[in-house]
Amino acid sequence: MIKAIIFDMDGVISDTQKLHSLVESEILSRFDVNITPNEITQRYSGVKTKEFVSDLLSAKGAKFDINELMIEKWQKMEKLAEQTVDPVEGIFELINLCKKLNFKTAVGTASNINYATKVLKSLNVFKYFDFIATSDMVKVGKPAPDIFLLAAEKISMLPTDCVVIEDGINGMIAANRANMKCIGLVKNIDFETYPTQNQVLSLKDINEIFLNTI
């Protein structure tokens, strides 16, 4: 029985995944690692930036200070969050539904806590979540289950009572590894590509009837 919903943030709550990919692509290009923002989104959405950037730069044989690069990345992201943050269509209605059904709600995001807080407050939804689990709170990011397990623990829920809403393949894998049900917010229904059978094209497709069927 569903008792809690854990939301990914970038791409599920806020339309900000594209901002991450743009900043990361620009940083990588300075080291002659040419990967487009779209490729980053497809391959690394939900993965800790520090992990995949380190892997790509090391494979290139580049000399770099990953901590300095991460400081630069998050400074840029926080400035962008202060300028404009757009909500994903249907998110406000879905949060209201969760509260109507008395679900606990949490966020499980690969972003860090400072950025996540700014984004959620910018959208005026921070107050509706019982806990915000971020990548800087765990040792291993998605596709490991740690972020979602932390969120469940902090809201006093068993993993089997939780449903994760994710737009990234790595996040969907993480939900599966956490032994949680997962709803994939996808661009096209494709049961072979996405590691979840519960797929929607819009958050507006997630209603009480849908939640009772998963």
Wavefront OBJ file of the C-alpha trace (Angstrom):
o trace
v 0.000 0.000 0.000
v 1.347 3.402 -0.990
v 2.025 5.673 1.959
v 4.686 8.020 0.562
v 5.828 9.607 -2.679
v 9.495 10.448 -3.248
v 10.058 12.960 -6.033
v 13.172 13.414 -8.101
v 13.646 17.164 -8.488
v 15.330 18.166 -11.755
v 12.955 17.148 -14.530
v 10.123 16.090 -12.203
v 9.489 19.082 -9.938
v 11.535 21.748 -11.698
v 12.330 22.003 -15.394
v 16.021 22.369 -14.546
v 17.720 19.222 -15.835
v 18.583 21.144 -19.002
v 20.414 23.762 -16.903
v 22.597 21.105 -15.273
v 23.492 19.640 -18.651
v 24.351 23.019 -20.168
v 26.716 23.941 -17.330
v 28.326 20.493 -17.253
v 28.803 20.439 -21.033
v 30.520 23.850 -20.912
v 32.887 22.776 -18.142
v 33.800 19.530 -19.902
v 34.394 21.294 -23.234
v 37.253 23.275 -21.661
v 39.096 19.952 -21.312
v 38.268 18.872 -24.893
v 35.572 16.476 -23.709
v 32.889 17.178 -26.268
v 29.509 15.928 -25.092
v 26.252 17.720 -25.790
v 23.763 18.714 -23.096
v 21.273 16.230 -24.555
v 23.809 13.402 -24.319
v 24.543 14.302 -20.700
v 20.838 14.230 -19.873
v 20.335 10.862 -21.548
v 23.395 9.165 -20.055
v 23.900 10.819 -16.687
v 20.598 12.284 -15.474
v 20.421 11.603 -11.744
v 24.096 10.621 -11.433
v 26.322 12.672 -9.142
v 28.065 15.281 -11.286
v 31.317 14.700 -9.422
v 31.306 11.021 -10.353
v 30.673 11.188 -14.093
v 32.714 14.348 -14.698
v 35.688 12.739 -12.932
v 35.297 9.601 -15.049
v 35.115 11.526 -18.328
v 38.058 13.790 -17.512
v 40.195 10.905 -16.265
v 39.491 8.942 -19.450
v 40.704 11.967 -21.400
v 43.897 12.134 -19.322
v 43.085 15.666 -18.217
v 44.599 17.365 -15.191
v 41.861 18.788 -13.010
v 40.749 19.563 -9.469
v 37.283 18.041 -9.220
v 36.420 19.928 -6.050
v 37.129 23.271 -7.708
v 35.049 22.269 -10.725
v 32.140 21.288 -8.502
v 32.298 24.594 -6.640
v 32.189 26.361 -10.000
v 29.282 24.236 -11.199
v 27.095 24.794 -8.157
v 27.859 28.520 -8.034
v 26.611 28.791 -11.604
v 23.554 26.637 -10.856
v 22.598 28.669 -7.801
v 22.781 31.882 -9.834
v 20.558 30.326 -12.499
v 18.109 29.204 -9.809
v 17.876 32.781 -8.559
v 17.095 34.054 -12.060
v 14.423 31.653 -13.259
v 13.023 28.266 -12.350
v 10.104 26.781 -14.242
v 7.883 24.085 -12.753
v 7.215 20.828 -14.551
v 3.640 20.861 -15.798
v 1.272 19.246 -13.333
v 3.577 19.279 -10.295
v 1.431 21.584 -8.162
v -1.684 19.505 -8.772
v 0.205 16.314 -7.938
v 1.583 17.703 -4.678
v -1.942 18.747 -3.710
v -3.198 15.232 -4.492
v -0.502 13.716 -2.275
v -1.557 15.910 0.602
v -5.242 15.112 0.000
v -4.409 11.398 0.212
v -2.318 11.965 3.355
v 0.866 10.674 1.724
v 4.214 11.581 3.201
v 6.298 13.392 0.588
v 10.044 13.685 0.123
v 12.576 14.741 -2.494
v 15.443 12.502 -3.614
v 17.784 14.451 -5.872
v 21.318 14.298 -7.240
v 21.578 18.047 -6.658
v 23.133 19.426 -3.469
v 21.123 20.798 -0.563
v 21.824 24.510 -1.158
v 20.723 24.359 -4.787
v 17.740 22.087 -4.072
v 16.535 24.419 -1.343
v 16.753 27.456 -3.620
v 14.876 25.697 -6.418
v 12.101 24.382 -4.175
v 11.679 27.721 -2.412
v 11.655 29.530 -5.750
v 8.692 27.363 -6.767
v 7.115 27.842 -3.313
v 6.887 24.083 -2.700
v 9.678 23.556 -0.155
v 7.197 23.608 2.737
v 5.211 20.699 1.309
v 8.010 18.127 1.601
v 8.714 16.199 4.788
v 12.388 15.709 3.903
v 14.851 16.697 1.174
v 17.474 14.016 0.459
v 20.377 15.251 -1.659
v 23.572 13.846 -3.127
v 25.794 15.506 -0.531
v 24.051 13.485 2.183
v 25.082 10.076 0.824
v 28.339 8.432 -0.216
v 27.058 7.000 -3.490
v 24.608 8.632 -5.878
v 22.115 7.165 -8.311
v 21.867 4.487 -9.722
v 22.724 3.315 -6.182
v 19.612 3.389 -3.959
v 21.144 5.422 -1.121
v 19.338 8.723 -1.725
v 15.909 7.105 -1.823
v 16.616 4.874 1.161
v 17.712 7.926 3.146
v 14.507 9.747 2.198
v 12.375 6.787 3.297
v 14.243 6.498 6.580
v 13.856 10.193 7.376
v 10.087 10.124 6.801
v 9.775 6.880 8.794
v 8.578 4.756 5.880
v 9.475 1.274 4.697
v 10.844 1.205 1.128
v 7.943 -1.018 0.061
v 5.507 1.719 1.130
v 7.166 4.298 -1.138
v 6.699 5.253 -4.778
v 9.442 7.173 -6.584
v 8.694 9.515 -9.485
v 11.696 9.762 -11.799
v 12.516 11.032 -15.277
v 16.055 9.607 -15.445
v 16.960 6.001 -16.182
v 19.589 5.978 -13.430
v 17.005 7.220 -10.966
v 14.569 4.509 -12.022
v 17.279 1.901 -11.472
v 17.985 3.400 -8.054
v 14.305 3.122 -7.120
v 14.254 -0.525 -8.178
v 17.379 -1.226 -6.117
v 15.732 0.471 -3.137
v 12.823 -1.981 -3.461
v 10.427 0.866 -4.191
v 7.769 1.162 -6.851
v 8.671 3.647 -9.566
v 6.719 5.874 -11.919
v 8.744 6.940 -14.928
v 8.014 10.391 -16.348
v 9.101 9.702 -19.923
v 9.046 11.340 -23.328
v 7.589 8.248 -24.995
v 6.115 5.038 -23.647
v 8.791 2.383 -24.192
v 8.819 -0.590 -21.836
v 12.114 -1.893 -23.230
v 14.068 1.339 -22.793
v 12.896 2.391 -19.343
v 13.376 0.130 -16.291
v 9.837 0.536 -14.998
v 6.457 -0.649 -16.222
v 4.709 2.375 -14.698
v 5.230 5.118 -17.258
v 3.467 8.434 -17.854
v 3.956 11.164 -20.397
v 2.789 13.879 -17.990
v 2.450 14.316 -14.258
v -1.200 15.067 -14.999
v -1.607 11.368 -15.820
v -0.898 10.485 -12.171
v -4.240 10.514 -10.376
v -5.720 8.562 -7.480
v -6.883 5.767 -9.766
v -3.432 5.437 -11.326
v -1.755 5.304 -7.929
v -4.128 2.566 -6.809
v -3.123 0.371 -9.751
v 0.655 0.266 -9.284
l 1 2 3 4 5 6 7 8 9 10 11 12 13 14 15 16 17 18 19 20 21 22 23 24 25 26 27 28 29 30 31 32 33 34 35 36 37 38 39 40 41 42 43 44 45 46 47 48 49 50 51 52 53 54 55 56 57 58 59 60 61 62 63 64 65 66 67 68 69 70 71 72 73 74 75 76 77 78 79 80 81 82 83 84 85 86 87 88 89 90 91 92 93 94 95 96 97 98 99 100 101 102 103 104 105 106 107 108 109 110 111 112 113 114 115 116 117 118 119 120 121 122 123 124 125 126 127 128 129 130 131 132 133 134 135 136 137 138 139 140 141 142 143 144 145 146 147 148 149 150 151 152 153 154 155 156 157 158 159 160 161 162 163 164 165 166 167 168 169 170 171 172 173 174 175 176 177 178 179 180 181 182 183 184 185 186 187 188 189 190 191 192 193 194 195 196 197 198 199 200 201 202 203 204 205 206 207 208 209 210 211 212 213 214
